[in-house]
Amino acid sequence: MVERYGWNPRWEKARRFISLFQTKETSKMAETSTRPIEILLVEDSAADVRLTVEALKEAKVRNKLNVVDDGVKALAYLNKKGEYAMLRVPI
């Protein structure tokens, strides 16, 4: 019933995890950086993708999030193969 109103216990876990890596300096860098960081998220659960997006927004991390749903696609993305041949790969 609680999840129906937008709260999910996994969100709190994700927030705590991200806060472990967030300091005042990294938060300031994320807010003032001119170029967003590029993230490749390999996740097959749409709910977990939404959770990650929410956690990144809350942490104020400027990012370009690329999502693939399995390891084979992730390797194709990183190696610029197939449908990912023309994409810019994160450094």
N, C-alpha and C positions, 0 to 999 in steps of 0.2 A: 504494500500500500504506500509506503514512503517513497518508493521509486517512481510512482505515478506522478508525484509532485516535483520531480526533478532532482531529488537527492539520491545519490547512489553511494553505497559504502566504499566502492572501489575508487571513487573520486578523491575521497579523503586520503586514501593510501597513496594515490598518484601525487597529490599535492605535497604530502609529507616527503615523498621520495625526491621530488624536484627541489624542495626547499633545502635538502641536504647539500645540494650543489650551488644553491643561490646565496651569494653574499652581497653586501652593499656594492662592492666593486663590480661584480658580474651583472648585477641588476642595472647599475648605472651604464655599463658598457652596452648592455642590450638595448637600453632606451636611447642612447646617443649614437649608436653605430649607424653608419650610412648604408651599409650593405647587410641585408638579412643573412643569417646563417642558413645553410641548406641542409635539410635533414631527409634522409631516406628511412622511412618507417616501413618495416616488413611486418604486416599484421593482417590476419585473415578475418578478424572480428570487427564489424562496423562499429559496434558499441565501444570497443577499446580504442579505435581510431578517434571517435568523438571525445572520449575521455582524454586522450593525449592532446588533442586540439585545445580542449578546455584548460588543461593543466599548463600548456605553453602560453595561452592567453593570460591566465592568471599570473604566471611568472613574468609576464611582459617580455617575452623573448621574441624579437623580430626574427621571423623565419620564413623560409619557403619549404613547405612540407610536401614531400613526394611520397606517395603511398603505393606499395605493391603488396599483393596478398600471399606471395609465397617466395621461398628461397631461390627457385629457378628464375623467376622474374627479377628478383633482386640482383642476381649475378648477371643477367642479361642487361639490366639497367647500368650496373657498374662497368660492364665491359662494352657498353654501347653496341649491343647486338639486337637484331630483329627490329621490333617496333620502337626500341629506344636508341636506335643508331644516330638519330639527329639531335638527341637531347644533350644538354650540358650536364655533366656528371659532377656531383659535389666533390670538392677537394678535401 
